[in-house]
Amino acid sequence: MFAIVAIAIKLLFKLLPTPFEGHAEVVTQTLEEGIPAEPEVIPEPEPEEFAATVAVADNNSESEEERADDWPPAPLPPEPQPVAQPPPPPPVQYHFRKIRWGMSPDEVCAAEGMPPIRANEQRLEFITTTQGWPCLLNYYFMHGQLYRARLIFSDPTGMSIPPLSVAQAQQRYLYLRARLNQRYGQPIEKSLTIPRDTAALQRAAQNHEELAQQYDTAIADAEARLVKERAILERRFARWKRRNEMIARGLAPFERDVAEMKQWKQDALDRLTETRRGIEQSRSDDRQQPLIAGQIARWPAARDLHNIEMRLDYRQSPLRLELRYAAIQLLPPADFLDEL
């Protein structure tokens, strides 16, 4: 609306004589004639002329608006390009829990966030938990650098953590093996076997064998006494009518002793045979169905970084379940874990 009024006023000034031009003429005439000049009266426009002027201005403004509508739209300003953000730093790679191989003892203590229960220059020992299970955690150092770690899930002394039953140890072994399989793939496993206990059978066989040998000696002595006693009786009853009867009656106790010792020897030999048969059966069972005394698992896919070995051993009392880590770069050559 204000734009329309401004255009109308502008056109009105163009149609009327300029007041400055009329004033200049009056001033010139006054100077020439020497009489005061009267101000020029500017005639007001007629209402009809003013209305026509406003209408023309409206038409011009409408035409300008139409022409403005016909113009192509102004191009949109370019969208601001996003500023390239630097990539986030890679996450810290830990080798075991929150530690890295090669750390110093002070750095390991800071990573664990608690004081060790035992410490020296070569080892730090903590009481902690893994997967919610209490365990002893040992860190080993060489030249001030961490190169080995060991998790022990059963305390040999039975003082720091509670002992494990066979079922608990087997369950934890299987669970830890499954978790490590997810990360490093299938392990190489070996069963620890023990021969069946034949010590009692071997002692029994030895006793039976020694007893049979003792019977041999006793029988030989009894037979020698029998010969001597026969000679004595034959001289004593040489002129008796019932000589043979009297000799037989006198030799009967000696012969009975010899017969009994021979039977005892045979019993000992029979027991020795049976005991040896039991030993052979145990050895055969060991070959066909060995007794499992533990498991060892190692993960070859992890050897780019470290050796991993998990060991379950029933042969010790109390039984042991351990998980061992060792840095490849820092591990002494003599301690490198080869294939099972």
LINFEN-V445607 format. One record per backbone hydrogen bond with DSSP energy under -1.0 kcal/mol. NH is the residue of the N-H (numbers start at 1). CO is the residue of the C=O. E is the energy in kcal/mol with one decimal. If there is no record, write none. Layout:
BEGIN
{{NH:CO:E} {NH:CO:E}}
END
This chain:
BEGIN
{{5:1:-2.0} {6:2:-2.2} {7:3:-2.0} {8:4:-2.1} {9:5:-2.2} {10:6:-2.0} {11:7:-2.2} {12:8:-2.0} {13:9:-2.1} {14:10:-1.2} {15:11:-1.8} {16:12:-1.8} {22:18:-1.6} {23:19:-2.0} {24:20:-1.8} {25:21:-1.6} {26:22:-1.9} {27:23:-2.2} {28:24:-2.0} {29:25:-2.3} {30:26:-2.1} {31:27:-2.1} {32:28:-1.9} {33:29:-2.6} {34:30:-2.4} {50:46:-2.6} {51:47:-2.6} {52:48:-2.2} {53:49:-2.5} {54:50:-2.5} {55:51:-2.4} {56:52:-2.5} {57:53:-2.4} {58:54:-2.6} {59:55:-2.8} {60:56:-2.8} {61:57:-2.7} {62:58:-2.9} {63:59:-2.7} {64:60:-2.5} {65:61:-2.6} {66:62:-2.9} {67:63:-2.8} {68:64:-2.4} {69:65:-2.3} {70:66:-1.7} {95:99:-2.0} {96:99:-1.8} {99:96:-2.1} {102:146:-2.1} {103:100:-1.6} {108:104:-2.1} {109:105:-2.3} {110:106:-2.2} {111:107:-2.2} {112:108:-2.4} {113:109:-1.8} {117:125:-2.4} {118:125:-1.3} {120:123:-2.3} {124:139:-2.2} {125:118:-2.6} {126:137:-2.9} {128:135:-2.2} {130:133:-2.4} {133:130:-1.9} {135:128:-2.4} {136:152:-3.0} {137:126:-2.7} {138:150:-2.8} {139:124:-2.8} {140:148:-2.7} {141:122:-2.2} {142:145:-2.6} {145:142:-1.2} {146:103:-1.7} {147:140:-2.2} {148:140:-1.3} {149:325:-2.5} {150:138:-2.4} {151:323:-3.0} {152:136:-2.9} {153:321:-2.7} {169:165:-2.4} {170:166:-2.3} {171:167:-2.3} {172:168:-2.3} {173:169:-2.2} {174:170:-2.3} {175:171:-2.1} {176:172:-2.6} {177:173:-2.2} {178:174:-2.0} {179:175:-2.1} {180:176:-2.3} {181:177:-2.1} {182:178:-1.6} {184:180:-3.0} {185:181:-2.0} {188:298:-3.2} {190:296:-2.4} {192:294:-2.9} {194:291:-1.9} {202:198:-2.9} {203:199:-2.6} {204:200:-2.5} {205:201:-2.9} {206:202:-2.4} {207:203:-2.5} {208:204:-2.8} {209:205:-2.5} {210:206:-2.6} {211:207:-2.7} {212:208:-2.4} {213:209:-2.0} {214:210:-2.4} {215:211:-2.6} {216:212:-2.0} {217:213:-2.0} {218:214:-2.8} {219:215:-3.2} {220:216:-2.3} {221:217:-2.3} {222:218:-2.7} {223:219:-2.8} {224:220:-2.0} {225:221:-2.5} {226:222:-2.4} {227:223:-2.1} {228:224:-2.1} {229:225:-3.2} {230:226:-2.3} {231:227:-2.1} {232:228:-2.2} {233:229:-2.5} {234:230:-2.7} {235:231:-1.8} {236:232:-2.3} {237:233:-3.0} {246:242:-2.5} {247:243:-2.6} {248:244:-2.8} {249:245:-2.5} {250:246:-2.1} {251:247:-2.3} {252:248:-1.2} {255:251:-2.7} {256:252:-2.7} {257:253:-2.2} {258:254:-2.2} {259:255:-2.6} {260:256:-2.6} {261:257:-2.4} {262:258:-2.1} {263:259:-2.0} {264:260:-2.6} {265:261:-2.4} {266:262:-2.1} {267:263:-2.4} {268:264:-2.4} {269:265:-2.5} {270:266:-2.4} {271:267:-2.6} {272:268:-2.4} {273:269:-2.3} {274:270:-2.4} {275:271:-2.6} {276:272:-2.4} {277:273:-2.1} {278:274:-2.0} {279:275:-2.1} {280:276:-2.3} {281:277:-2.1} {282:278:-2.1} {283:279:-2.1} {284:280:-2.2} {285:281:-2.5} {286:282:-2.1} {287:283:-1.5} {288:284:-2.1} {289:285:-3.3} {293:192:-4.8} {294:192:-1.0} {295:312:-1.8} {296:190:-2.4} {297:310:-2.3} {298:188:-2.2} {299:308:-1.1} {302:299:-1.3} {303:300:-1.8} {305:302:-1.8} {306:302:-2.6} {307:326:-2.9} {309:324:-2.3} {310:297:-2.4} {311:322:-2.6} {312:295:-2.8} {313:320:-2.8} {314:293:-3.8} {320:313:-2.3} {322:311:-2.5} {323:151:-2.3} {324:309:-3.6} {325:149:-3.1} {326:307:-1.8} {327:147:-2.5} {328:305:-1.6} {331:327:-1.1} {335:332:-1.5} {336:333:-1.2}}
END
